[in-house]
Amino acid sequence: MEGTVFTPCLEGMKNVKSEEGQMLTKPFLDTCKLILPVIEKFGAAMTLVKSDIGGNISVRSFL
């Protein structure tokens, strides 16, 4: 069994903290990007939400 649409997100969450317990920005944002295909599955009504989340992730990647 491959898992669910959430499997990539859940797997990615394992890599967002350092050994000291600090959040690592790049791995966290990369994991956040994995939720976009999940939101897309809700259809056209969620297009604006997906665009907003994707834009926020992109902006924070440059900070």
MARLO-73760 format. One line per 3 residues: number of its first residue (from 1); their letters; for each residue z, y, x of N, C-alpha, C. Coordinates in steps of 0.02 Angstrom, whole numbers, plus 50000, padded with zeros to 5 digits. Atoms other than C-alpha are relative to their C-alpha. Layout:
// residues N
NUM	A	Z/Y/X/Z/Y/X/Z/Y/X; ...
//
This chain:
// residues 63
1	MEG	50000/49941/50042/50000/50000/50000/50000/50062/50044; 50007/49938/49962/49951/50170/50066/50056/50050/49989; 49950/49949/50016/50089/50269/49984/49974/50044/49944
4	TVF	50018/49954/50054/50075/50417/49869/49969/50063/50030; 50027/49936/49975/50001/50592/49881/50054/50037/50040; 49946/49967/49965/50172/50644/49946/50015/49969/50069
7	TPC	49985/50035/49937/50175/50520/50092/49987/50042/50062; 50011/49959/49940/50093/50636/50221/50052/50056/50008; 49950/49946/49997/50215/50776/50176/50067/49972/50023
10	LEG	49936/50030/49982/50366/50662/50188/50001/49977/50072; 50004/50020/49930/50307/50591/50354/50003/50060/50046; 50000/49939/49960/50277/50766/50421/50069/50031/50007
13	MKN	49933/49970/49998/50455/50818/50379/50043/49971/50056; 49962/50031/49946/50518/50700/50513/49993/50039/50066; 50016/49966/49937/50444/50815/50647/50016/50075/49999
16	VKS	49991/49927/50005/50504/50987/50591/50065/50025/50032; 49938/49979/49967/50673/50987/50679/50001/49976/50072; 49992/50019/49930/50711/50987/50864/50060/49952/50005
19	EEG	49943/50044/49990/50838/50867/50938/50066/50036/49990; 49940/49960/50009/50963/51010/50928/50010/50020/49927; 49995/49986/50071/50931/51026/50741/49969/50066/49978
22	QML	50032/49937/50018/50831/51188/50746/49931/49985/49969; 50065/50007/50032/50679/51209/50634/49945/50022/50048; 50057/49985/49958/50515/51207/50730/49945/50030/49955
25	TKP	50044/49963/50045/50398/51335/50653/49932/49967/49991; 50069/50027/50005/50227/51260/50694/49999/49933/49963; 50000/50062/50038/50269/51082/50637/50018/50009/49926
28	FLD	49982/49987/50070/50350/51152/50479/49940/50027/49961; 50058/49971/50035/50197/51257/50434/49944/49948/49993; 50050/50053/50006/50082/51110/50472/50017/49952/49943
31	TCK	49978/50043/50054/50185/51004/50353/49990/50034/49932; 50011/49962/50062/50177/51141/50221/49928/49997/49978; 50072/50004/50016/49987/51134/50230/49983/49934/49965
34	LIL	50014/50066/50029/49995/50951/50180/50014/49998/49925; 49986/49998/50072/50060/50999/50007/49942/50029/49960; 50055/49968/50036/49902/51096/49965/49955/49951/49962
37	PVI	50040/50048/50039/49799/50941/49917/50038/49973/49940; 49960/50023/50057/49943/50888/49804/49994/50051/49944; 50006/49947/50050/49938/51056/49714/49930/50000/49970
40	EKF	50070/50001/50023/49749/51042/49702/49989/49947/49945; 50008/50054/50049/49767/50881/49601/50022/50022/49930; 49979/49976/50066/49847/50982/49459/49943/50037/49964
43	GAA	50058/49971/50032/49677/51060/49426/49992/50075/50009; 50019/49930/49992/49602/51231/49405/50056/50049/49984; 49945/49955/50017/49760/51305/49330/50044/50016/50060
46	MTL	49958/49990/49941/49844/51290/49499/49962/50030/50059; 50041/49973/49947/49703/51367/49601/50032/50062/50031; 49969/49939/49976/49791/51535/49615/50063/49984/50040
49	VKS	49938/50020/49965/49955/51452/49667/49982/49971/50068; 50022/50031/49937/49865/51348/49799/49976/50053/50049; 50025/49947/49957/49778/51502/49866/50057/50043/50027
52	DIG	49943/49960/49979/49941/51600/49873/50041/49964/50053; 49961/50038/49951/50035/51463/49964/49961/49994/50065; 50042/50005/49940/49890/51435/50085/49998/50065/50039
55	GNI	50000/49935/49967/49882/51621/50121/50065/50015/50034; 49935/49989/49969/50068/51631/50153/50009/49959/50063; 49996/50043/49941/50058/51485/50274/49959/50030/50057
58	SVR	50043/49971/49949/49913/51566/50366/50030/50063/50031; 49969/49938/49974/50002/51734/50382/50058/49983/50047; 49942/50017/49959/50159/51654/50450/49981/49964/50064
61	SFL	50023/50033/49939/50059/51554/50576/49986/50050/50056; 50016/49949/49951/50014/51718/50662/50061/50041/50021; 49941/49961/49984/50190/51791/50664/50037/49973/50060
//
